[in-house]
Amino acid sequence: MLAALLLASSAAPLAPPPGDTLVWSDEFEGRGLPDAAKWRYDTQFNKRGWHNEERQYYAAGRRKNARLKGGRLIIEARHEPKAAARLPDWGGQPYTSARLVTRGTASWTYGFFEIRAKLPCARGTWPAIWMLADRSPARWPGDGEIDIMEHVGHDPNVVHQSVHTEAFNHVKGTHKTATRRVEEACGAFHTYQLDWRADRIRMGIDGEPVFTFDRTGGGRAEWPFDGPQYLILNIAVGGTWGGAQGVDDAALPQRMEVDYVRVWQPAQDKAATPQAAAGAARP
């Protein structure tokens, strides 16, 4: 009976639970740069180089790489080695892009997250919508990573959803993941969803469940997801996975367009996440 209930729960459509309320959102209205009260730019590894042998420079406050237009956030990866060389803290990268984070403005423990986006599909692009631990004493992967959407351009329209922990991560080849082919992922908008509770993580696309990860009592090495995490939106270029078949420079620039980001939480969780409450939007 319990197994049947768990299976039914895993297969249930993904939507904000009735008891949750909208606590934070960005509809990307207006023009110019992203809202500085909600988003910051992660540039910390520009000089030394980014992880996974990625080849992009993440710019801060540069409209060519991140801007609002037509009610959408546009993150754009570009091949511009000469322009990149003139940017501060340049580390020799031939590509520019942007990595927007809510670290320092909002973080959440548990909740329902929905991001509506259209992805780039050029070979060498590696867009992602994901989360990392905020203020955790542990180091990756012990602090936990939630990948709501990953896509590599050399395998167009195939979307990956995963978690990484100390016990389950891609370095060991043990990470927990699921893959779904999404027709027109690069030509049309789709919703990418995360339902994160104290005992289960579910992710899906357009309301259809794709990935389930249950808490099974294996300790923090298996489940580090009881503390606040912040959201990340970015396009990487190249790298061990994204660049496994090279980078098509002629296809750049390439965009990820984000229509909205919305976060719901149960009423009892809102008081436990002051950063989320501070950045809350009206339902």
N, C-alpha and C positions, 0 to 999 in steps of 0.2 A: 504493500500500500504506500509506504514512504517513498519507494523508488518511483512509483507511478506519479505521486504528487510532485516530486522533484523534476521529473521529465516534463510534466505539464507546465510547471513554472518556467523551465528553461525555454519552452516553445511558445510561451505567451507573447503576444505582440508587445513591442517596446514603445512605451509612451509614459509621460510623467504620471506617477501614481496619484490617485485622487487626493491623498492627504498632503501632497507636496505643493508648495507655492513658489512662484518665480522670485528668486532672490537677487539675481544679477543677469544683465543682458547687455549686448551691444548690437544695435540694428544698423550701425555704420551709416547713419544719416549725415548729410553735410558734405563738405569738400575739404581737401587739404590732407593733413597728416592724421593718423589715428588719434583717438582721444587719449591724451596723456594721463588723465585721471584713471584710465582703465588698463592701458598698455604701456609697457616699457620695451626697450630694445636690448636684446642680449648680444653683446659684442665681446665678451670676455676672452675668447680664444682667437680673435682676429690675428694678433701678432704672432702667436706661437703655432697657429693652425688648429683647425677643428677636428673633432673625433672622426673615426672611421675613414680617415684619409680623404675627407671631403675637401672640395676645392673652391668653396665660395668664401667671400668676404661678406659679413653681415653688417650692413650699413645702419646707422642711427639717424632718424629724422631726414631721410633722403627720399623725396617723392618718387624718384625713378624706381625705387624698390618697395615702397609701401605708401599707399595713399587711399583716400576715400573718393569714390566716384559712383554716381548713380545709385546710391543706397547700398554700396558694396565696399568691402575692403579688398584691395588688390595688392597682393604680394607678388613681386615680379623678379625673376632671375634673369640676369643679363650677362652676355659675354662682352666685357669692356676692359681689357687689361690696362690700357693707357689711362683711362679715367680712374680705375681702381688704385693705381699706383699713386695717385694724388690724394687719396683719402687718409685720414688719421689712422694710426695703428695698423697700417697695411702690412700683411704678412706674405706678400708675393702671389696672392690669388688672382687668377685671370677672370673670375666671375664675381658678380655682386648679387646680393639677395637681401632678404630681411628675415629676422627671427623675432617675432613679437611674443611677449610673455606677460602674464598677470602677476608674476612674482613681485612682491612689494606693494601691490594694489589690491589683490584679491586671491584667496586660496580657500579650499573647501575640503571638508572631510565628509564623504558620502554625498549622495545626491544623484539627480538625473541631469545629464548634459546632452545638449543637441546643437550641432553645428551644421549649417546648410552651406555646401560648398561645391564648386566646380574645379576640377583638377587639371594640371598640365600633364601632357603625355609625351613630351619630347624625350628622346633617348638621353640619359644622363641626369634627368630631373628626379628629385626625391622629395616630394611634398609630404608633410606630416601634420597631424592634429593629435597632440599627445599631452601627457601630464607627468610631472616629476614632483618629488617630495619637497616641501617647503620647510626649512629650518630643521631638518632631520640630522641627528648626530651620526647616522650611518652614511657610508659612501655607496655609490652605485656599484652593483645592483641591489645591495642590501636595503636601500631605502625605498625601492619599488618604482616601477615605471609602468604607466598605462598608455598604450598606443591605440587611440580611438580610430585612427586612419593612417595607414602608410601606403604609398604607391610608388613604384619605380617605373620610369618611362620606357624602359626596354621591354616591359611586360604590361602593355597598356590595358586599362580597364580591369585590372586585377587588384583588389583592395585587400589589405591585411589588417587584422585586429589582434593585438597581443598584450600580454603582461610579461614583465621581467622582474625576477626576485633573486635573492641569493641562491636559492635552490634551482630556480627555473630561469635561465637566461640564455641568450644566443651565443655567448662566449663558450658555454659548456655544451651548446646544442640541445638544451633541455627546455627552452622557453615555450610557454604555452601560447598557441596562436591558432587562428582560423583564417581562411581565405575565401573570398567570394568574388565571382566575376560580376561586375556592375556595368551593364551596357551603357554606353555614353557617359561614363564617369568623367570624361574629359570634354564632353560636348554639352552636358546638361548638369543642372544642380541636383544633388542628392543630399539627404540628411544622414549624418553620421552620429550615432547615439551611444551613450554610456549610461548604464544604470548600476550605480556603485552603492552597495549596502554593506553592513557589518559582516555578513556571512557569504556574500556572493557578488561577483562582478559579471554583468552581462553587457555585451555590445552588439550593435546591429546597424543595419542600413535601411533607411526608409521604413522603419517600423518592424522590419523582419529580423529576428534574432540570428546572429551569426556565431557568436563566441560566448562561452560560459566558463567561468572559473570559480569554483567553490572553495570555501574555507574548510579544510579537512582536519584541523588540529595538529598540523605539522610545525607549529611555532612561527616565529617571525621570519625564519629563513624561507618559508613558503608563503606567508601572508604578512607583508609589512604595511598593509593598506588600512591602518587605523589612525593615521595622522593627516594633516592638511597637505594637499597637492595644488600646484598652480598649473595653468593651462599654457600651452605653447602652440603657435602657428608658424610654420616656416616652410621654405623650399631650400633644401640642400642641393648641391650640384656635384656630381661625381661620387666618389667614395667607394668603399668595398662592395656595397650592394648597388647603390644608385648608379655607379659608374662601371659596373661589371662588364658592360658592352660598350664602354666609351661614352663620350659626350658629343651630341650633334650640335656643334656650334652654329651651324646655319639655321637651325630651328629656333634659336633664341632671338629675342626674349620670349619667355614663357610665364604665364600667370597662374596663380591660384586665386580664385575669386570666392570670397566668403560673404554670404548674404546676411547671416546673423549667427550669434552665439548666445545660447540661453542656458541658464542653470536654475534648477528647482531643488528645493530641500524640504524635508519634513520640518514642521514648526519647531520641534524640540532641538533640531540641529542648528538652527539659525543663530541662537545665542552662543553656540560653541565655536562659531567661525566669525569673529568680529570683523575681519577684513572683508568677508563676503557681505556682511551687513552694511559696512561702510560704503561699499560700491553698489548697493542694491538698486535695482530699477523697479518701477511700478509694474505689477502684472498687466 
